[in-house]
Amino acid sequence: MDIVLYALTVLLYGGLCAADWRALRRAGAAPLLGSVPPVPVTLGAGGDALRARTFGPLSRALLFVALAAHGVLLHMTIFPANEMVFGFAFALSAMFWLGAGIYWIESFFFALDGLRLLLLPLAGVASILPLAFGGVRVLPYAAAPMFKLHFVIANIAYGLFAIAALHAVLMLAVERRLHALKGAGFQRNASNRGGGWLSNWIETLPPLLTMEKLLFRLIGAGFVLLTATLVSGIVFSEQLIDRPLSLDHKTVFAILSWLMFGALLTARKISGWRGRAALRWVIASFIALLLAYVGSRFVFEVLLHRPVV
């Protein structure tokens, strides 16, 4: 049963991604007939037509099926027979499953095709990582309600921050594109009016201000859940393991990420911090969070062959 779900999940993610890239390249390679004078360019000008071809009701339904298959697969492999099996590969798979689910909800309110083109390949690869890396640890206290609550809150927070980091990457790409167009006088010649697949990819995105508003909503929600994760981790450690939270590498990176995201939100509130520096700070904060759990487990399980809790 597991192998069927693995295959179905990868095929659905991969098929949707392939259809998107094919439509994008076809739109970028469309030839122009005759001579056309230079025209003003606005990001998003070609996005509506591309969105109509790539993410209609059928594609959204197929993504929902992929998410359902991925979710069932995670539940069956992480919680077999009233136990809990986990590791860095499962953590990445759960993170990108939640990220894809958050995107699916976002897609009803925002046109973020460019985000899907980044997210689906990552979700597809992450979904099969547990097949390659089985160095996991069975947790004897997995049935404890406090641990389950801590686990769910932590993974939702990771999913929100993963989507926020991808948003930041896209916003940096859009900002670079805007500066390039500004330097060219916001005009293109007829010979390169189509702009290629990369330009069409960027043009599927909404305006920067819309993306920025959504980005900080995601970070705000993720920060609340990350705070709850740290608090529940302390309570869980003291009540269930009978020892206070230790300052190991996992805890240090988690606290560092919490401080970095908190500083970002504070600077945003007080001084309206924005732009490239703020976006790079988002990515750096997410990398710190990634190192806190996924990175530490990768080092111990794969490089050192030492299972960890």
C-alpha positions in Angstrom: 0.0 0.0 0.0 2.8 2.4 0.9 4.5 2.0 -2.5 1.3 2.8 -4.3 0.9 6.0 -2.3 4.5 6.9 -3.0 4.0 6.4 -6.7 0.7 8.2 -6.8 2.0 11.2 -4.9 5.1 11.6 -7.1 3.2 11.2 -10.3 0.6 13.8 -9.4 3.2 16.3 -8.2 5.4 15.6 -11.2 2.6 15.7 -13.7 1.3 19.0 -12.5 4.8 20.5 -12.5 5.5 19.2 -16.0 2.2 20.7 -17.3 3.1 24.1 -15.8 6.6 24.2 -17.2 5.4 23.1 -20.6 2.8 25.8 -20.8 5.4 28.3 -19.5 8.0 27.4 -22.1 5.4 27.4 -24.9 4.2 30.9 -23.9 7.8 32.1 -23.8 8.6 30.6 -27.2 5.6 31.9 -29.1 6.8 33.7 -32.2 5.9 37.2 -33.2 4.9 38.0 -36.8 5.7 41.3 -38.4 7.4 44.3 -36.9 5.9 45.7 -33.7 7.2 48.9 -32.0 8.5 48.7 -28.5 5.7 48.6 -25.9 5.6 49.3 -22.1 5.8 46.3 -20.0 4.1 45.7 -16.7 4.7 42.6 -14.6 1.7 40.4 -14.7 0.7 41.4 -18.2 0.8 37.8 -19.5 -0.1 36.1 -16.3 -3.9 35.9 -16.8 -3.6 33.9 -20.0 -1.0 31.5 -18.6 -3.0 31.0 -15.4 -6.1 30.1 -17.4 -4.1 27.3 -19.1 -2.2 25.9 -16.2 -4.2 26.0 -13.0 -7.9 25.6 -13.7 -10.4 23.5 -11.6 -8.9 20.2 -12.9 -5.4 21.1 -11.8 -6.6 22.3 -8.4 -8.6 19.1 -7.9 -5.5 17.0 -8.9 -3.4 18.9 -6.5 -5.9 18.2 -3.8 -5.7 14.5 -4.6 -1.9 14.7 -4.4 -2.1 16.3 -1.0 -4.6 13.7 0.2 -2.4 10.9 -1.0 0.7 12.5 0.5 -1.1 13.1 3.9 -2.3 9.5 4.1 1.2 8.3 3.3 2.8 10.5 6.0 0.3 9.2 8.6 0.8 5.6 7.7 4.6 5.8 7.7 5.1 8.1 10.7 2.4 6.5 13.0 2.6 2.7 12.4 0.9 0.5 15.0 0.5 3.1 17.8 4.2 4.1 17.5 6.0 7.0 15.9 8.8 6.7 13.4 10.5 9.9 12.4 13.7 11.4 10.9 15.0 14.2 8.8 13.5 12.8 5.6 10.0 12.6 7.2 10.4 16.1 8.6 11.1 17.5 5.1 8.3 15.5 3.6 5.8 16.8 6.2 7.1 20.4 5.9 6.6 20.5 2.1 3.3 18.7 2.4 2.0 21.4 4.7 3.6 24.0 2.5 1.7 22.6 -0.5 -1.5 22.5 1.5 -1.1 26.2 2.5 -0.4 27.1 -1.1 -3.6 25.2 -2.2 -5.6 27.4 0.2 -3.8 30.5 -1.0 -4.6 29.7 -4.6 -8.2 30.5 -4.0 -7.4 34.1 -3.1 -4.1 34.9 -4.8 -2.7 34.0 -8.3 0.7 32.6 -7.3 1.6 30.3 -10.1 5.3 31.1 -9.8 5.2 29.8 -6.2 3.7 26.5 -7.4 6.4 26.1 -9.9 9.0 26.2 -7.1 6.9 24.3 -4.5 5.7 21.2 -6.4 9.1 19.9 -7.4 10.3 20.3 -3.8 7.2 18.5 -2.5 7.6 15.7 -5.0 11.2 15.1 -4.1 10.6 15.4 -0.4 7.7 12.9 -0.5 10.0 10.0 -1.6 13.0 10.9 0.6 11.9 8.5 3.4 12.4 5.6 0.8 16.1 6.6 0.5 16.8 7.6 4.1 15.3 5.2 6.6 17.5 6.1 9.5 14.7 6.9 11.9 14.1 6.6 15.6 11.0 5.0 17.2 9.8 7.3 20.0 8.4 5.5 23.0 6.4 8.4 24.2 4.6 9.2 20.8 1.2 8.5 22.3 1.5 11.3 24.9 -1.0 14.0 24.1 1.5 16.7 25.0 4.0 15.4 22.5 1.4 15.1 19.7 0.4 18.7 20.3 4.0 19.8 20.2 4.6 17.8 17.0 1.6 19.2 15.2 2.3 22.8 16.1 5.9 22.5 15.2 5.2 21.1 11.7 2.6 23.7 10.9 5.0 26.4 11.9 7.7 24.8 9.7 5.3 24.7 6.8 4.3 28.3 7.1 7.9 29.4 7.2 8.8 27.2 4.3 6.1 29.0 2.2 7.3 32.3 3.5 10.9 31.6 2.4 9.7 30.6 -1.1 7.7 33.9 -1.2 10.8 35.8 -0.3 12.8 34.1 -3.1 10.0 35.0 -5.6 9.9 38.6 -4.4 13.6 38.9 -4.9 13.2 37.6 -8.4 10.4 40.1 -9.1 12.3 43.0 -7.6 15.4 42.2 -9.7 13.1 42.0 -12.8 11.6 45.4 -12.0 15.0 47.0 -11.7 16.1 45.4 -15.0 13.0 46.8 -16.7 13.5 50.2 -15.1 17.0 50.3 -16.4 15.8 49.5 -19.9 13.1 52.2 -19.8 10.3 49.7 -19.3 10.4 48.8 -23.0 11.3 45.8 -25.0 11.9 45.4 -28.7 9.8 43.2 -30.9 12.5 40.6 -31.1 12.4 39.8 -27.4 8.9 40.9 -26.6 7.9 37.4 -25.4 10.6 37.6 -22.8 11.3 33.9 -22.6 10.0 31.3 -20.0 11.7 33.1 -17.1 10.0 36.4 -17.8 6.7 34.6 -18.2 7.2 32.8 -14.9 7.8 36.1 -13.1 4.8 37.7 -14.9 2.4 35.1 -13.4 3.0 36.6 -10.0 0.8 39.3 -8.4 2.2 42.8 -7.6 5.0 43.1 -5.0 2.8 44.9 -2.5 0.3 42.0 -2.5 3.1 39.4 -2.1 4.7 41.4 0.7 1.4 41.7 2.6 0.9 37.9 2.3 4.5 37.2 3.2 4.2 39.0 6.6 0.9 37.4 7.3 2.6 34.0 6.9 5.6 35.1 9.1 3.2 36.5 11.8 1.2 33.2 12.0 4.4 31.1 11.8 6.0 33.2 14.6 3.0 32.6 16.9 3.2 28.8 16.3 7.0 28.7 16.6 6.6 30.5 20.0 4.0 27.8 21.0 6.4 25.1 19.8 9.2 26.4 22.0 6.9 26.7 25.0 5.3 23.3 24.5 8.8 21.8 24.0 9.8 23.1 27.4 6.7 21.8 29.1 6.9 18.4 27.2 10.6 18.0 28.2 9.9 18.7 31.9 6.7 16.6 32.3 7.5 13.6 30.1 11.3 13.2 30.1 11.7 14.7 33.6 14.5 17.1 32.7 14.5 20.7 31.6 15.0 21.7 28.0 18.7 21.3 27.2 20.6 23.9 25.1 21.8 21.5 22.4 22.3 22.5 18.8 18.7 21.9 17.9 17.4 24.2 20.7 20.0 26.8 20.0 19.1 27.1 16.3 15.4 27.1 17.0 15.8 29.9 19.5 18.1 31.8 17.1 15.4 31.5 14.3 12.7 32.7 16.7 14.8 35.7 17.7 15.5 36.5 14.0 11.9 36.3 13.0 10.9 38.3 16.0 13.4 41.0 15.2 12.1 41.1 11.6 8.5 41.5 12.7 9.5 44.2 15.3 11.5 46.1 12.7 8.6 45.9 10.3 6.2 47.2 12.9 8.4 50.0 14.1 10.1 51.3 11.0 8.3 49.5 8.1 11.4 47.5 7.2 11.1 46.1 3.7 13.1 45.5 0.5 15.9 43.2 -0.4 17.5 43.3 3.1 14.3 42.2 4.8 13.7 39.4 2.2 17.2 38.1 2.7 16.7 38.2 6.4 13.6 36.0 6.0 15.6 33.4 4.0 18.4 33.4 6.6 15.9 33.0 9.4 14.3 30.0 7.7 17.7 28.4 7.1 18.4 28.7 10.8 15.1 27.0 11.5 15.9 24.3 9.0 19.2 23.6 10.7 17.5 23.4 14.1 15.7 20.1 13.3 16.1 18.8 9.8 19.8 19.7 9.7 20.7 18.2 13.0 18.9 15.0 12.2 20.6 14.8 8.8 24.0 15.1 10.4 23.3 12.5 13.1 21.3 10.0 11.1 23.1 10.1 7.7 26.6 11.3 8.4 27.2 10.0 11.9 24.7 7.1 11.9 23.4 8.0 15.3 19.6 8.0 15.9 18.3 11.0 17.9 15.1 11.9 19.5 
